[in-house]
Amino acid sequence: MTDEHAHLDTALESVINAARAHLAAVKAANGRVDDNGVWKAYVDLNNASYAYDDALLEAYGEVTPWDVDAIDPDLADEKIGEMADLVVADDPYPQVISVRQRRDYRVPSVAALLKAAQSARFDAMNGDEGADEPVESVGEAVLELLQSGDGSLAALDRPELEPLDGLVAVVEADAPLDLGAYADTDGAGPFAVSSADRLIGRLDEQPFVDLDDDEDE
């Protein structure tokens, strides 16, 4: 090549090849956690991207949208070795760890909550048939917000719900939760701590108080 910056084409080809190798490794791992092949391919892709970005900056003063730092290959090999040790380790914990959470809310405006839930339902269903079906109760509204947030309680962090006290309990259980053992209407059974279970401890959650109000009192 006569191009004075031909090395840029070579660096770009390295990124493309590394990206293809990474995708192949991900497919081969098929969701396997801490797969050595995926990690090695990730390091190669990271470093190829870093090299291309650096070469582009030096040649033309331009940058890519990839905000990455170089990874030391030796440290990467060490990490792969650590992951391999974890894979072969045989150190199972004899009991199930159960994390149970409760969080209470006050509803400042029922109308505002229903409107927010209705909007979340419409967005989740992309305006398809049934998206306009009205949300008719506070409980249904909260459930709709949770479903729109994939079950995460973070979906309830919104002005339509005022957080009250809550708690998180960590329990050692002899057996994992069996959803089929409880009726759909049973809201207590799945959370009950049996005599065979052991409550390790709990974390109390309290909303922030208004310090000015406390001082006035």
ZADO-1210 file (C-alpha; in nm, 4 decimals, padded with zeros to 6 digits):
<atoms>
<atom x="00.0000" y="00.0000" z="00.0000" code="MET" pos="1"/>
<atom x="00.1142" y="00.3537" z="-00.0749" code="THR" pos="2"/>
<atom x="-00.1237" y="00.5109" z="00.1725" code="ASP" pos="3"/>
<atom x="00.0834" y="00.6776" z="00.4438" code="GLU" pos="4"/>
<atom x="-00.1779" y="00.5707" z="00.6953" code="HIS" pos="5"/>
<atom x="-00.2257" y="00.2148" z="00.5703" code="ALA" pos="6"/>
<atom x="-00.1791" y="00.0904" z="00.9238" code="HIS" pos="7"/>
<atom x="-00.5241" y="00.2316" z="00.9993" code="LEU" pos="8"/>
<atom x="-00.6816" y="-00.0170" z="00.7591" code="ASP" pos="9"/>
<atom x="-00.4866" y="-00.2960" z="00.9255" code="THR" pos="10"/>
<atom x="-00.5971" y="-00.1797" z="01.2707" code="ALA" pos="11"/>
<atom x="-00.9595" y="-00.1635" z="01.1556" code="LEU" pos="12"/>
<atom x="-00.9402" y="-00.5153" z="01.0114" code="GLU" pos="13"/>
<atom x="-00.8086" y="-00.6317" z="01.3487" code="SER" pos="14"/>
<atom x="-01.1133" y="-00.4830" z="01.5191" code="VAL" pos="15"/>
<atom x="-01.3495" y="-00.6512" z="01.2723" code="ILE" pos="16"/>
<atom x="-01.1789" y="-00.9890" z="01.3072" code="ASN" pos="17"/>
<atom x="-01.1718" y="-00.9582" z="01.6864" code="ALA" pos="18"/>
<atom x="-01.5428" y="-00.8690" z="01.6912" code="ALA" pos="19"/>
<atom x="-01.6259" y="-01.1759" z="01.4824" code="ARG" pos="20"/>
<atom x="-01.4143" y="-01.3968" z="01.7086" code="ALA" pos="21"/>
<atom x="-01.5848" y="-01.2538" z="02.0163" code="HIS" pos="22"/>
<atom x="-01.9304" y="-01.3200" z="01.8710" code="LEU" pos="23"/>
<atom x="-01.8285" y="-01.6770" z="01.7851" code="ALA" pos="24"/>
<atom x="-01.7026" y="-01.7297" z="02.1411" code="ALA" pos="25"/>
<atom x="-02.0250" y="-01.5906" z="02.2885" code="VAL" pos="26"/>
<atom x="-02.2328" y="-01.8221" z="02.0693" code="LYS" pos="27"/>
<atom x="-02.0171" y="-02.1190" z="02.1617" code="ALA" pos="28"/>
<atom x="-02.0500" y="-02.0419" z="02.5332" code="ALA" pos="29"/>
<atom x="-02.4300" y="-02.0335" z="02.4930" code="ASN" pos="30"/>
<atom x="-02.4864" y="-01.8323" z="02.8098" code="GLY" pos="31"/>
<atom x="-02.2220" y="-02.0097" z="03.0175" code="ARG" pos="32"/>
<atom x="-02.0995" y="-01.7758" z="03.2919" code="VAL" pos="33"/>
<atom x="-01.7274" y="-01.6868" z="03.3145" code="ASP" pos="34"/>
<atom x="-01.6380" y="-01.8719" z="02.9959" code="ASP" pos="35"/>
<atom x="-01.2631" y="-01.8601" z="02.9302" code="ASN" pos="36"/>
<atom x="-01.3054" y="-01.8303" z="02.5537" code="GLY" pos="37"/>
<atom x="-01.5437" y="-01.5373" z="02.5855" code="VAL" pos="38"/>
<atom x="-01.3106" y="-01.3560" z="02.8235" code="TRP" pos="39"/>
<atom x="-01.0065" y="-01.4024" z="02.5990" code="LYS" pos="40"/>
<atom x="-01.2038" y="-01.2866" z="02.2940" code="ALA" pos="41"/>
<atom x="-01.3271" y="-00.9873" z="02.4935" code="TYR" pos="42"/>
<atom x="-00.9707" y="-00.8876" z="02.5808" code="VAL" pos="43"/>
<atom x="-00.8629" y="-00.9203" z="02.2170" code="ASP" pos="44"/>
<atom x="-01.1562" y="-00.7085" z="02.0986" code="LEU" pos="45"/>
<atom x="-01.0935" y="-00.4499" z="02.3689" code="ASN" pos="46"/>
<atom x="-00.7256" y="-00.4142" z="02.2821" code="ASN" pos="47"/>
<atom x="-00.7891" y="-00.4093" z="01.9071" code="ALA" pos="48"/>
<atom x="-01.0463" y="-00.1312" z="01.9586" code="SER" pos="49"/>
<atom x="-00.8036" y="00.0610" z="02.1779" code="TYR" pos="50"/>
<atom x="-00.5251" y="00.0295" z="01.9192" code="ALA" pos="51"/>
<atom x="-00.7490" y="00.1488" z="01.6360" code="TYR" pos="52"/>
<atom x="-00.8774" y="00.4431" z="01.8379" code="ASP" pos="53"/>
<atom x="-00.5216" y="00.5413" z="01.9297" code="ASP" pos="54"/>
<atom x="-00.4014" y="00.5132" z="01.5676" code="ALA" pos="55"/>
<atom x="-00.6957" y="00.7186" z="01.4390" code="LEU" pos="56"/>
<atom x="-00.6268" y="00.9898" z="01.6951" code="LEU" pos="57"/>
<atom x="-00.2587" y="01.0041" z="01.6056" code="GLU" pos="58"/>
<atom x="-00.3191" y="01.0127" z="01.2303" code="ALA" pos="59"/>
<atom x="-00.6193" y="01.2444" z="01.2012" code="TYR" pos="60"/>
<atom x="-00.7005" y="01.3746" z="01.5470" code="GLY" pos="61"/>
<atom x="-01.0282" y="01.1815" z="01.5378" code="GLU" pos="62"/>
<atom x="-01.1683" y="00.9350" z="01.7888" code="VAL" pos="63"/>
<atom x="-01.4112" y="00.6447" z="01.7930" code="THR" pos="64"/>
<atom x="-01.7124" y="00.6170" z="02.0290" code="PRO" pos="65"/>
<atom x="-01.5356" y="00.3289" z="02.2085" code="TRP" pos="66"/>
<atom x="-01.4210" y="00.4487" z="02.5487" code="ASP" pos="67"/>
<atom x="-01.1849" y="00.1636" z="02.6390" code="VAL" pos="68"/>
<atom x="-00.8482" y="00.1205" z="02.8071" code="ASP" pos="69"/>
<atom x="-00.5875" y="-00.1362" z="02.7111" code="ALA" pos="70"/>
<atom x="-00.5925" y="-00.4600" z="02.9107" code="ILE" pos="71"/>
<atom x="-00.2612" y="-00.6230" z="03.0036" code="ASP" pos="72"/>
<atom x="-00.2627" y="-00.9681" z="02.8333" code="PRO" pos="73"/>
<atom x="-00.0646" y="-01.1172" z="03.1230" code="ASP" pos="74"/>
<atom x="-00.3242" y="-00.9974" z="03.3724" code="LEU" pos="75"/>
<atom x="-00.5934" y="-01.1292" z="03.1403" code="ALA" pos="76"/>
<atom x="-00.4321" y="-01.4736" z="03.1398" code="ASP" pos="77"/>
<atom x="-00.4170" y="-01.4571" z="03.5191" code="GLU" pos="78"/>
<atom x="-00.7885" y="-01.3748" z="03.5302" code="LYS" pos="79"/>
<atom x="-00.8627" y="-01.6709" z="03.3018" code="ILE" pos="80"/>
<atom x="-00.6691" y="-01.8950" z="03.5380" code="GLY" pos="81"/>
<atom x="-00.8679" y="-01.7674" z="03.8359" code="GLU" pos="82"/>
<atom x="-01.1962" y="-01.8342" z="03.6551" code="MET" pos="83"/>
<atom x="-01.0809" y="-02.1846" z="03.5662" code="ALA" pos="84"/>
<atom x="-01.0071" y="-02.2502" z="03.9335" code="ASP" pos="85"/>
<atom x="-01.3580" y="-02.1371" z="04.0238" code="LEU" pos="86"/>
<atom x="-01.5103" y="-02.3670" z="03.7641" code="VAL" pos="87"/>
<atom x="-01.3393" y="-02.6763" z="03.9053" code="VAL" pos="88"/>
<atom x="-01.3902" y="-02.5768" z="04.2692" code="ALA" pos="89"/>
<atom x="-01.6255" y="-02.8063" z="04.4604" code="ASP" pos="90"/>
<atom x="-01.7438" y="-02.5994" z="04.7534" code="ASP" pos="91"/>
<atom x="-02.1237" y="-02.5967" z="04.7524" code="PRO" pos="92"/>
<atom x="-02.3116" y="-02.4253" z="05.0331" code="TYR" pos="93"/>
<atom x="-02.5417" y="-02.6779" z="05.2001" code="PRO" pos="94"/>
<atom x="-02.8403" y="-02.4456" z="05.2344" code="GLN" pos="95"/>
<atom x="-03.0407" y="-02.2124" z="05.0144" code="VAL" pos="96"/>
<atom x="-02.9929" y="-01.8400" z="05.0731" code="ILE" pos="97"/>
<atom x="-03.3290" y="-01.6648" z="05.0557" code="SER" pos="98"/>
<atom x="-03.3563" y="-01.2853" z="05.0297" code="VAL" pos="99"/>
<atom x="-03.6998" y="-01.1454" z="05.1133" code="ARG" pos="100"/>
<atom x="-03.7999" y="-00.7822" z="05.0783" code="GLN" pos="101"/>
<atom x="-04.0939" y="-00.5695" z="05.1823" code="ARG" pos="102"/>
<atom x="-04.1434" y="-00.2033" z="05.0933" code="ARG" pos="103"/>
<atom x="-04.4533" y="00.0018" z="05.1738" code="ASP" pos="104"/>
<atom x="-04.5807" y="00.3120" z="04.9951" code="TYR" pos="105"/>
<atom x="-04.8339" y="00.5882" z="05.0475" code="ARG" pos="106"/>
<atom x="-05.0304" y="00.7003" z="04.7422" code="VAL" pos="107"/>
<atom x="-05.0498" y="01.0843" z="04.7346" code="PRO" pos="108"/>
<atom x="-05.2820" y="01.0855" z="04.4322" code="SER" pos="109"/>
<atom x="-05.4779" y="00.7844" z="04.3126" code="VAL" pos="110"/>
<atom x="-05.5580" y="00.9561" z="03.9833" code="ALA" pos="111"/>
<atom x="-05.1900" y="01.0297" z="03.9143" code="ALA" pos="112"/>
<atom x="-05.0895" y="00.6701" z="03.9932" code="LEU" pos="113"/>
<atom x="-05.3583" y="00.5246" z="03.7663" code="LEU" pos="114"/>
<atom x="-05.2511" y="00.7586" z="03.4865" code="LYS" pos="115"/>
<atom x="-04.8848" y="00.6574" z="03.5237" code="ALA" pos="116"/>
<atom x="-04.9741" y="00.2880" z="03.5191" code="ALA" pos="117"/>
<atom x="-05.1984" y="00.3349" z="03.2156" code="GLN" pos="118"/>
<atom x="-04.9121" y="00.5025" z="03.0310" code="SER" pos="119"/>
<atom x="-04.6719" y="00.2233" z="03.1329" code="ALA" pos="120"/>
<atom x="-04.9176" y="-00.0394" z="03.0055" code="ARG" pos="121"/>
<atom x="-04.9581" y="00.1389" z="02.6725" code="PHE" pos="122"/>
<atom x="-04.5810" y="00.1699" z="02.6253" code="ASP" pos="123"/>
<atom x="-04.5156" y="-00.1920" z="02.7242" code="ALA" pos="124"/>
<atom x="-04.7733" y="-00.3182" z="02.4752" code="MET" pos="125"/>
<atom x="-04.6553" y="-00.0785" z="02.2027" code="ASN" pos="126"/>
<atom x="-05.0108" y="00.0390" z="02.1496" code="GLY" pos="127"/>
<atom x="-05.1296" y="-00.3116" z="02.0545" code="ASP" pos="128"/>
<atom x="-05.4793" y="-00.4433" z="02.1218" code="GLU" pos="129"/>
<atom x="-05.5577" y="-00.4245" z="02.4920" code="GLY" pos="130"/>
<atom x="-05.3107" y="-00.1447" z="02.5590" code="ALA" pos="131"/>
<atom x="-05.5969" y="00.0956" z="02.6225" code="ASP" pos="132"/>
<atom x="-05.7658" y="-00.1355" z="02.8725" code="GLU" pos="133"/>
<atom x="-05.8122" y="00.0816" z="03.1826" code="PRO" pos="134"/>
<atom x="-05.6154" y="00.0321" z="03.5026" code="VAL" pos="135"/>
<atom x="-05.8909" y="00.0261" z="03.7633" code="GLU" pos="136"/>
<atom x="-05.7289" y="-00.0002" z="04.1071" code="SER" pos="137"/>
<atom x="-05.4240" y="00.1089" z="04.3027" code="VAL" pos="138"/>
<atom x="-05.3041" y="-00.2497" z="04.3399" code="GLY" pos="139"/>
<atom x="-05.3413" y="-00.3143" z="03.9685" code="GLU" pos="140"/>
<atom x="-05.1514" y="00.0067" z="03.8986" code="ALA" pos="141"/>
<atom x="-04.8556" y="-00.0950" z="04.1145" code="VAL" pos="142"/>
<atom x="-04.8506" y="-00.4400" z="03.9551" code="LEU" pos="143"/>
<atom x="-04.8546" y="-00.2809" z="03.6085" code="GLU" pos="144"/>
<atom x="-04.5583" y="-00.0599" z="03.6973" code="LEU" pos="145"/>
<atom x="-04.3663" y="-00.3605" z="03.8298" code="LEU" pos="146"/>
<atom x="-04.4375" y="-00.5611" z="03.5160" code="GLN" pos="147"/>
<atom x="-04.3255" y="-00.2737" z="03.2955" code="SER" pos="148"/>
<atom x="-03.9993" y="-00.2674" z="03.4915" code="GLY" pos="149"/>
<atom x="-03.9413" y="-00.6441" z="03.4614" code="ASP" pos="150"/>
<atom x="-04.0296" y="-00.6959" z="03.8263" code="GLY" pos="151"/>
<atom x="-03.7676" y="-00.4587" z="03.9659" code="SER" pos="152"/>
<atom x="-03.8720" y="-00.2481" z="04.2639" code="LEU" pos="153"/>
<atom x="-03.6818" y="00.0371" z="04.1007" code="ALA" pos="154"/>
<atom x="-03.9883" y="00.0745" z="03.8775" code="ALA" pos="155"/>
<atom x="-04.1730" y="00.2062" z="04.1841" code="LEU" pos="156"/>
<atom x="-03.9261" y="00.4879" z="04.2477" code="ASP" pos="157"/>
<atom x="-04.1523" y="00.7589" z="04.1109" code="ARG" pos="158"/>
<atom x="-04.3405" y="01.0608" z="04.2468" code="PRO" pos="159"/>
<atom x="-04.6770" y="00.8828" z="04.2301" code="GLU" pos="160"/>
<atom x="-04.5624" y="00.6585" z="04.5178" code="LEU" pos="161"/>
<atom x="-04.4298" y="00.7941" z="04.8476" code="GLU" pos="162"/>
<atom x="-04.1942" y="00.5372" z="05.0091" code="PRO" pos="163"/>
<atom x="-04.2524" y="00.4345" z="05.3705" code="LEU" pos="164"/>
<atom x="-04.0527" y="00.1921" z="05.5842" code="ASP" pos="165"/>
<atom x="-03.9329" y="-00.1364" z="05.4391" code="GLY" pos="166"/>
<atom x="-03.6928" y="-00.4178" z="05.5153" code="LEU" pos="167"/>
<atom x="-03.4768" y="-00.6865" z="05.3563" code="VAL" pos="168"/>
<atom x="-03.4382" y="-01.0197" z="05.5349" code="ALA" pos="169"/>
<atom x="-03.1687" y="-01.2795" z="05.4625" code="VAL" pos="170"/>
<atom x="-03.2672" y="-01.6355" z="05.5492" code="VAL" pos="171"/>
<atom x="-03.0945" y="-01.9735" z="05.5334" code="GLU" pos="172"/>
<atom x="-03.3532" y="-02.2199" z="05.4032" code="ALA" pos="173"/>
<atom x="-03.3420" y="-02.5973" z="05.3786" code="ASP" pos="174"/>
<atom x="-03.5200" y="-02.6025" z="05.0437" code="ALA" pos="175"/>
<atom x="-03.5712" y="-02.3582" z="04.7567" code="PRO" pos="176"/>
<atom x="-03.9049" y="-02.1946" z="04.6875" code="LEU" pos="177"/>
<atom x="-04.1602" y="-02.4247" z="04.5232" code="ASP" pos="178"/>
<atom x="-04.4072" y="-02.1953" z="04.3495" code="LEU" pos="179"/>
<atom x="-04.6425" y="-02.4848" z="04.2778" code="GLY" pos="180"/>
<atom x="-04.6871" y="-02.5460" z="04.6498" code="ALA" pos="181"/>
<atom x="-04.8763" y="-02.2192" z="04.6973" code="TYR" pos="182"/>
<atom x="-05.2005" y="-02.0941" z="04.5489" code="ALA" pos="183"/>
<atom x="-05.1885" y="-01.7782" z="04.3382" code="ASP" pos="184"/>
<atom x="-05.3936" y="-01.6051" z="04.6070" code="THR" pos="185"/>
<atom x="-05.1514" y="-01.6999" z="04.8883" code="ASP" pos="186"/>
<atom x="-04.9467" y="-01.3899" z="04.9633" code="GLY" pos="187"/>
<atom x="-04.8126" y="-01.5040" z="05.3008" code="ALA" pos="188"/>
<atom x="-04.6979" y="-01.8631" z="05.2565" code="GLY" pos="189"/>
<atom x="-04.4086" y="-01.8031" z="05.0148" code="PRO" pos="190"/>
<atom x="-04.2592" y="-01.5414" z="05.2474" code="PHE" pos="191"/>
<atom x="-04.3035" y="-01.7250" z="05.5770" code="ALA" pos="192"/>
<atom x="-03.9920" y="-01.8337" z="05.7644" code="VAL" pos="193"/>
<atom x="-04.0458" y="-02.1933" z="05.8735" code="SER" pos="194"/>
<atom x="-03.9097" y="-02.3534" z="06.1900" code="SER" pos="195"/>
<atom x="-03.6434" y="-02.5222" z="05.9788" code="ALA" pos="196"/>
<atom x="-03.5232" y="-02.1925" z="05.8333" code="ASP" pos="197"/>
<atom x="-03.2814" y="-01.9542" z="06.0004" code="ARG" pos="198"/>
<atom x="-03.3143" y="-01.5765" z="05.9882" code="LEU" pos="199"/>
<atom x="-02.9585" y="-01.4445" z="05.9516" code="ILE" pos="200"/>
<atom x="-03.0558" y="-01.0816" z="05.9835" code="GLY" pos="201"/>
<atom x="-03.2466" y="-00.7959" z="05.8298" code="ARG" pos="202"/>
<atom x="-03.1751" y="-00.4509" z="05.6920" code="LEU" pos="203"/>
<atom x="-03.4281" y="-00.1818" z="05.7772" code="ASP" pos="204"/>
<atom x="-03.5087" y="00.0678" z="05.5037" code="GLU" pos="205"/>
<atom x="-03.6349" y="00.4107" z="05.6054" code="GLN" pos="206"/>
<atom x="-03.7083" y="00.6968" z="05.3650" code="PRO" pos="207"/>
<atom x="-03.5173" y="01.0199" z="05.4043" code="PHE" pos="208"/>
<atom x="-03.6832" y="01.2542" z="05.6521" code="VAL" pos="209"/>
<atom x="-03.7105" y="01.6274" z="05.6087" code="ASP" pos="210"/>
<atom x="-03.4508" y="01.7682" z="05.8485" code="LEU" pos="211"/>
<atom x="-03.6188" y="02.1105" z="05.8454" code="ASP" pos="212"/>
<atom x="-03.9427" y="01.9537" z="05.9636" code="ASP" pos="213"/>
<atom x="-03.7566" y="01.7744" z="06.2436" code="ASP" pos="214"/>
<atom x="-03.5972" y="02.0980" z="06.3573" code="GLU" pos="215"/>
<atom x="-03.9350" y="02.2762" z="06.3594" code="ASP" pos="216"/>
<atom x="-04.0783" y="02.0033" z="06.5788" code="GLU" pos="217"/>
</atoms>
